[in-house]
């Protein structure tokens, strides 16, 4: 019998953490051996999530690196911004492998992190150690490393939709406009006026215009793909649904490419990557079509009249945008097939 890799989840009472528990329950080579929450330590996890009854009945552990090391080989951090920056050095010192779902290690510049996240940055040596785990773009860098920074939800949908065209020079990066929408689970489980039912229901609103913390993350990867600095307009909207992100992107086309040209390019670029699905001409994805899955679906429409392309990219923000991609990175880190434990058919309708 194959010995399973032992996994601890810090931040188990958030939506990202509980989604990790759900997905890892069916992973053939990984086993969750510790669920951790500093705010709810000592209470049963089923107190906050009764749907886990008979699946996980244990009490939540507190954050103690030595105790975690005794129970686990790999730690997922599904914590708010600023928490992982303090914990990661201790966990690495304890010899644990780490996959961080927060934004604390995505940006390599401490000053840039502090500008956008409004929190103290982690030490620069740890920022440099973290490998940015956008699996379909940088998956080859994740293999056999001890520390992965999982991308954000908006950047995952957006970058998978833009990188091939930017890298091949098929669009002018200076003209990129990103119009992104998210379901309310992206805001986390904490109660706030902005996510109150009567404020959100039958409503649709923009937020954090020109200020969203995912802007520098998106520009970092696009600049890498373009081989030059890229600055974008990135607008975010909250829609009255639980799960899902749709990034609709616009840019000027270079070289008179057609819709079918873009489809062919992306199918070639993502060949063999099971979780990116490219739609045929005239068909554009919806968020419901990836619900509960690790898929990113992408569609295209080139407008010959304006010379622009519209790229539509959708994901489930809690799966491909968080826990699912984190498990995909675990698979790559361990040298396993990247699809292990993630071959869920989307739930529909």
N, C-alpha and C positions, 0 to 999 in steps of 0.2 A: 504493500500500500504506500502510495506517495505521501510523504510528510508535507502537510500544508504550511504555507507561510503564515505566521501569526501576525494579526493586524490589530492596532489600537486606533480608535477614532476620538480625537479631541474636538469637542464641540458637537457632541452626539445629539443634543436637544434642539439644534437648529435644523432648518429644512435640508441643507446640504448634508449634514451629518446623518440624519435619519434616512436620506436617500442612499447614502453609502451603505448603511445597514441593510436596506432592502435589496440593493443590487449584489452586495457581497454574499448574501444568504445563499445565492445559487452559483457562486464562483467555485469551480472544481479544485483550485489550487491555493485558495486563500481562506482563512478562517478568522473571524472577528473574535478576539479573546479579551478585549477590554473596551468598554464604552465609557467615555470620560466627559464630565461636565463640571467645571469649577462652580457654577451657580446652583447646580442641583445634585451635587455629590451626596451619596447616602440614600437617595430616593430611588425607587424602581423606575426604569425608563418607561414602563407601561403606564405610569401615572400621567405622563405628558402625552404619550402615544399609545393608547389602548389597542390600536391595530396591530401592535407587536406582541400581544398576548399569545403565549405558547410558542413564540419564535425567539424572544429574548425576555427573560424574566428577571435578570440580575439587577443589582443595585448599580447606580452610576458611580464610577470611581472619580477620585479627585486627581488633579494634575500633579503627579510626582514622578519626575524623570526616572529615578531609580526603580520605582515600582512598575513603571511602564516597561522598562527594559527587561524586567523579570517575566513579563507576560507577552511581549511582542517583539517582532523583528522590524516591522514597518509601521510608521505612524502617519495617519492622515490628519491634517489640521484643517477643520472646517470652522474657523473662528473669525470673529469680527476683525476689521483692520486694526493693526497695532498690537494684537495679542501674539501672533506668531513671531513677530520681530523679537520679542522677549524670550520666547520659549525655544526657538530653533537652536540657538547656540548650545543650550543645555542638552537638548535631545541628540544633536550631532556628537557632542562630547561623550554621551552615553553609548555611542556606537549604533544608533538607530538610523534606518533609512527613513526619509521624510518626503511626503508629497503634501505641499501646502496649497490649499484652495483659496486662501485669502490673497489680497493684493500686495502683501508686504515685501515680496521678493521678485516681483515681475520687472520692476524698473531697476536699472543698474546704477542710477545716480541718486544718492541720498537727497540732494537738494531738490531734484525733480519729484521724488516721492513726497517730500514734505510740502512742496508747493501744491500738489494735487490732492493729497490725502489728509493734509492738515494734522499730521501726527509725526512724532519723532521716527526717523528711519532706523532700520537695522544697521549693524556695522557693515562697512563697505566690503570687508573680506567675505561676509556671508552673502551679500548681494551678488558678488562675483561667483560664488560657489554654486548658486542656484541655476539650474538649467531650465529655460523656459519651455514648457511642455506642450506646445501646440502640436499635437501628435502627427497630423498629416503633413505638416511643414517641417518640423524639427525632430521627428521621431527617431531618426538615426543618432541624435545627440543624447537621447534619454537612456539608451541601453547601458546597463551596468554602472550607472551613476548613483550616488547616495542621496541626492537632494534635487527634487523637481519642484518648480513653481508652476502650478496649474493656471492656465489662462482664465481670464474673466469670461462671463457669458456673452456679453455684447461683442467683445473682441473675437471670440470663437466664430460666431455666425458671420461677422463682418469680414474677418481676415480670410476665412475659407472661401468667401465669395469674391475677394479682390486679389489675393496674392498671385494666382497664375497669370491674370491679365497684366498686372503691374510688372511682374518678373519678366514676362515676354515682351513688354513694351507695347502692348496692344491698346492701352488707354493712357491718356495724359494724366499723371498722378496729381498735377496741380489743379485739376478740375473735379476731383472726387468730392461728392456730397453724399453723406450717409444719413439716412432717415430711418431710425430704429425704434421698434416698439417692443415692450416687454409686458408679460403677465405680472401680477402683483406678488407672486411668491419670490420674485427677484429681490424684493425689499426685505425679505426675512420674516421671521415669525413675530417679532416685537410689534406691539400695538402702537399705532400713530394716527394722527388726524388724516394724513395723506392716504392711508390704506383702510380707513374706516369705511364700512359698507355703504353708508348713505352718501359718502363723499365720492366713492369710486364707481358705484353702480350707475349704469347709464351715463357714464362720463368718459372723457378721453382727454388727457392733458399732457402737455409738454413739461419737462422738468430739467433742471441743471443745464440749461442751454449754454454752450461754450464753457462749461465748468465741470463736465463729468470726468471722474477720475480714470475712466477707461480711454480717454483721448490719447494720452501719451503712450499707452500700451499699444494702441492701434497704429499710431504714427511710428513707433519704434520698429514694428515688424514691416510695415509698408516701406519704410526707409531702407531697411535691410534688403527687401525684395527689389526695390528700384535702384539701389546703389547710389542713392542721393537723398538728401533730406526731403521728407514729404510732410506737408501740413494739410489737414483736412477740416471740413465742416462736418461735425458729428452732432446730430440732434436726437434726443431720447424722449420717448412718450410712454406713459403708463396706460394700459388698456384694461378693461374690466374682464379679465380672464385669469385663471389660476396659473397656468403654465404656458410657456412658449415665448420665443423671440422671433421677430421678423426684421431683418435688416434689408432695406431697399436702398440700393446704391446707384448713383448716376455718375457718368464720366464721359468725356469726349473720346471717341474712338480714333485710333491712329491706324492709317493704312487701309481704310475702307472695308474693314472686316464685317461679316454678316453674322446674324444670329447663329446660323449653323456652324460658322467658323469658331465662335466662342464655345459652343457645345462640344465640338470636336477637340478643341484645346483642353478643356477642363476634363473631359473623359480620359484623355491621354495623360494629363498631369496627375489625376487621382486614380489611375489604373492600379488595381490591386489593393486600394484602400477601401475597405468594406463599408465604412461608415459615411462616405460622401456619395450621394446619389444625384446624378445630373439629369434634369428633366428634358424631354424632347421639345422641339420647337413648338411654340403655341401653348405650352403647358407650364404653369408657374405654381410653386408649392404653397401650401398653407400650413399653419402651425399645428393644426389638428392631425396632419398626416405624419408628424414625427413625435406625437405625444407619448411620453413614457419610454422613449427609445434613445439610443445613442447616435441616431442618424442626423446628418446635416443635408438637407435637400436644397438644390440650387437650380434656378431657372433664369433665362435670358430673353431680352427683347432689344434688338438694335433698331433704332429709328433712323433710316437713311435721310429723312427730311431734316432732322436736327443734327445728325452726326454724333448722336449720343447712344450709349448702351445703358439699359436698366438691368441690374442684377438683383434678383430676389433670393435671399438665403434665410432658411428657417431652421431652428433647433428647439429642443426642449431645454429651457434654461437650467433646470435642475439635474439633467442627465448629461447630454453633450456639453452643456454650458458649465457643469460643475462636477457632480459625483461620477458620472459615466466616463468623462474624459480623464478624471483622476484615476479610475480603475484601468482605463486604457493605458495610461502612463505607468501604472504599476506593472501591467503585463509587459510593456516594452522594457521597463527597468529590470525586470527579472528574466528577460529573454524568452518570454512566452509568446504564443500567438496573441496579437493585440485584441482579438475578439472574445477572448475567454470571459465568461460571465456576463457578456453584454449583448448576446444575440437575441434581444427582445424584439418581437414584432410590435410596431406602434399600436397603441390601444385606440380603436376607432369604432363608433363615433365618440 
